[in-house]
Amino acid sequence: MDPRQTYRFRAPASGREAIATSKPGHAYRDRETGETMQPVSAVLPLAESGSKLLRTPENLHACARCDQLLERDVTDCPYCAKRQ
């Protein structure tokens, strides 16, 4: 694991998940069950966008064609190119 990367961790037995920034030599445990969690994927940063709005639920809407979440002030969907 890269020590500066944020990962999604999963507890194998219960399937519970958490997101945390990794620290070298640190074991991640589920606070409910106490089982050791394993990294399953890296969390990637958001892609660049022409929008100046924060990516919060009140500033997002779904594209009518592809159902991807878009910022409210974006005029064309970057996924399917449909005009909004």
Steps between C-alpha positions, in 0.01 A plus 500: 500500500613853424516685837339818359208330325140472619359147483169323538536228765274197542458255789506150341247327729238773538553686172491837680697776326682820597708764322825617660841643410762231548774523759804268475492216753146578617238223517147615422225341708123519477384689808179291525637147452872550574609299195798612293404686184685453171551761225285414196539810280660843481281809511579717199481880497215663311562586136539862398173674426394834356258538790577737788235338724587261780417134431223477758157339454320833476727607210462178297240356262482185288545510123172412325673263257773318699396565866851616601519770766589845363553842649199730448697763306648259240331538161614175331530158660868393493393132488252493210531856358123568535413868529350574840 
